[in-house]
Amino acid sequence: MAGKTHTVGLSVIVAVRDDEDSVGRDVRGLARHLRERGLAFEILAIGDGSYDTSLTLLRFLCAEVPELSVLGIARGGRAFRRATAHARGDAVLLWEADRGSAVPHAILGWALSRLSRRAAVVVRGRFVLAHRMRSLPVLLETTGHGNEYEARFERRAASLGLDVEIVGRRPARRRGLLAPVLRILSV
């Protein structure tokens, strides 16, 4: 990153966990979309419990996507926290590559437009978008994965009085799936 001096409006932080089948395609597609929109951006990929070749593939992809940097590996649940310390953008997009789909471009555009009036936008099950400096205390203290991360982010932001827009419902917990089995076994 030493040679990169362009202004960065958006830092995309990608937490990578065993995503070698799709992470390259998804990062390439997101970079293409952001370039087409004329946004100044960087993509920071960081391993978060990845045991496959995802990070190696992304290192090769850096030649094709100059905005991409691979930061290495963070301890479990701390990828966003570590990468935020390296981010240079006014806003950060926190995306977990293993959540099943690439960043939906239309929803990202909508969330970026909402960020002008909010400290952060949480699109549950998809991503968190936040003003880096306004949300820095939350970004540096929140850990976890997936829905757990989102819930912690929301609680911490609320406790600090930050204006966060939350979109979507949290998926139902799978509590109780074992209850019928346990009842049968206890008879």
Rosetta blueprint (number, residue, H / E / L):
1 M L
2 A L
3 G L
4 K L
5 T L
6 H L
7 T L
8 V L
9 G L
10 L E
11 S E
12 V E
13 I E
14 V E
15 A E
16 V E
17 R L
18 D L
19 D L
20 E L
21 D L
22 S L
23 V H
24 G H
25 R H
26 D H
27 V H
28 R H
29 G H
30 L H
31 A H
32 R H
33 H H
34 L H
35 R H
36 E H
37 R L
38 G L
39 L L
40 A L
41 F E
42 E E
43 I E
44 L E
45 A E
46 I E
47 G E
48 D L
49 G L
50 S L
51 Y L
52 D L
53 T L
54 S H
55 L H
56 T H
57 L H
58 L H
59 R H
60 F H
61 L H
62 C L
63 A L
64 E L
65 V L
66 P L
67 E L
68 L E
69 S E
70 V E
71 L E
72 G E
73 I E
74 A L
75 R L
76 G L
77 G L
78 R L
79 A H
80 F H
81 R H
82 R H
83 A H
84 T H
85 A L
86 H L
87 A L
88 R L
89 G L
90 D L
91 A E
92 V E
93 L E
94 L E
95 W E
96 E E
97 A H
98 D H
99 R H
100 G L
101 S L
102 A L
103 V L
104 P L
105 H H
106 A H
107 I H
108 L H
109 G H
110 W H
111 A H
112 L H
113 S H
114 R H
115 L L
116 S L
117 R L
118 R L
119 A L
120 A E
121 V E
122 V E
123 V E
124 R L
125 G L
126 R L
127 F E
128 V E
129 L E
130 A E
131 H E
132 R L
133 M L
134 R L
135 S L
136 L H
137 P H
138 V H
139 L H
140 L H
141 E H
142 T L
143 T L
144 G L
145 H L
146 G H
147 N H
148 E H
149 Y H
150 E H
151 A H
152 R H
153 F H
154 E H
155 R H
156 R H
157 A H
158 A H
159 S H
160 L L
161 G L
162 L L
163 D L
164 V E
165 E E
166 I E
167 V E
168 G L
169 R L
170 R L
171 P L
172 A L
173 R L
174 R L
175 R L
176 G L
177 L L
178 L L
179 A H
180 P H
181 V H
182 L H
183 R H
184 I H
185 L H
186 S H
187 V L
